[in-house]
Amino acid sequence: MEVLIADDESDLLDQYRFALEAKGHNVISCNDGEQCLRIYMIESEQQHKDNFSTPFDVVVLDYQMPKANGIEVAKQILAVNSHQRIIFASGYVHETFLDSIKQLGQITEIMKKPFSLQALVDTIEDKEIYNQLEKLNVDVSAIKELNPSHAQIKAYFDVLCRLQKGRTF
């Protein structure tokens, strides 16, 4: 997966990057919101020339960063690509949740700091959704072979859950 991470805590940023790279993900990291936006816009422009998908599978943003906070960065990213998956890493979950609704007009994924590196990897790799799909007797390996986006996996899971609720036995 292609991952962009922005966090002003260099030690945490390095840990995130190393953990994700150890799992085979390509990671670009930066220390502030302005740098994150520059990277995103450059990659988005290049990706747009190649095809019309998002330049990153996921963007992980610290809620409070210098030069531009996570909400400001997310707002500009979503203006360019409304389908970009964004995860906020925040010690301020309540504020992040409210700001994401008020300023972005949507709910985004939020991970409460501090979290384990494995929790970050699992969230990015959609481990919880895949576990839930297995409980619904779905052949997860067949789905993974298709290399679906997070949005596709989530939509598939939501449809299966609605179908499951509608069953009568």
N, C-alpha and C positions, 0 to 999 in steps of 0.2 A: 504494500500500500504506500501511497505517497502522502506524507504527513508534514504539515507546517505547524510549528509550535512557537509561541511567543510567551516569554516569561522573563521578568526582570531579575529574578533570582538565578544567577549563573549556575550555582551548584545544582539546583533543582533541574534546570534546563539541561545540563549535562547528563544527569541521571535519567531523565525522560528519554533523551536522545539515545543514550547507550542501551537502555532497556528495549526500546523499539527496534533499533538497528540489530540487536542480538536476535530478534525474532524475524529478521529479514525485511523490515520496512525501510523505505527510503525517507530520511528525515532531514528537513531544513529547519534550522532553529534561529531565533533572533531574540534580542533583549528588550525591544520596545515596540510600541504600537505603530509608529511611523515606518520603521524598518520592515515590520510584518506586512504593512500595506504595500510598500514598494515591491517586496518580493512577490506578493500575491498578484499584483497588477502585471508585473513582468511575465510571470508564469501563466496568468490568465490570457494575456495577449498572445503568447506563444501557443498555448493550448487551443485558442480560438482559431488560429491558422491551421492547426492540424485536424481538429474536429470540434464538436460543440459540447463537450462534457466539462466537468469541473477540473481545474488544474490539480487539486488535491482531493484525496479521498476524505480527509478530515483536516480541520484547522482547530488546534487547541490553543485557547487564549486565556491568559491570566486576566482576571477581572480588573485589577488595578496595576497599571503599568505607566511608566513615564511617556511623555510626548503624545500619546493617545491611549486611552483606556480600552479595555476589551470590548465594551459596548460600542464605542465609536468605531473601532476596527471592524467589528461584526456588521455594523450598519452599512459601512462602505463596501464590504465584501458582498453582502447580500444584495446591495444595489447593482453590483456587477453580475452576480450569479445567485439568484434566489434559491437555488437548489443545493448550495454548498452546505455540507454538514459541518456544524460548529459545536465544539464542546468547550464550555467555560470551566476553568480550574479556579476555584474561588474559596476563600475562607468566609466569604460573605454571601452565603447561599440565598438568604431571603432577599437581600438587596439585588443580587444578580438576577434572581427569578423575576422580581417586579420590574427591574429595568429592561429585561429582555422582552417582557410583554409590552410595556409602555413605549419603549423606543424602537424596538425591532418589529413589534406587531406579531410576534410569534414566541412560542416557548422553545428554548434550545436545551440541549443536554448540559447538565451541570454536575461537576464532580467536586465534592467538598474537600478542600485542603485541610489537613494533610491526608493523602491517600497513598496506598502502596503502589509501587511500580507495576506489580501484577494487575492491580485494579485498572490502571491506565491501559495496559496492553489488552486486557479482557474487554474493556469498554470499546476501544478502537476496533478490535477484531470482532465485535458483536457476539462475544461468547455467551452472554445471557440469552440473547435471542435464539442462538443456535441450540442452547440447552432446552429452551422452551419448545422449540420445533421438534427436537428429539422426543420430548414427552408426548407430542401429538403424533408420534410415529412417522415423522417425515424423514426421508433419506437425506440427511444433512450433507453427506459427501457428494451427492449428485448436485445439490444446490451450490456447494462451494466450487465445484468444477466449472460452473457457469460464471464465476467471479462477479457476483451481483454487487451493486452498490448498497450502502447502508439503507438508503431509502427503499430500494427494491426488497431487501430482506424484511424490513419493518412492515412494508405494505403487505407482503405475502403472509407474514405472521399475523397481522391484524385481520386479514381476510379469513385465515384458518380459525382464529379464535372466534370470530363471528359465526362461522359455520358450525363450529363445535358447540356454541351456546344454543344454536337453533335446532340441534338434534333432539329427537325424542326417542326414547327406547322403552 
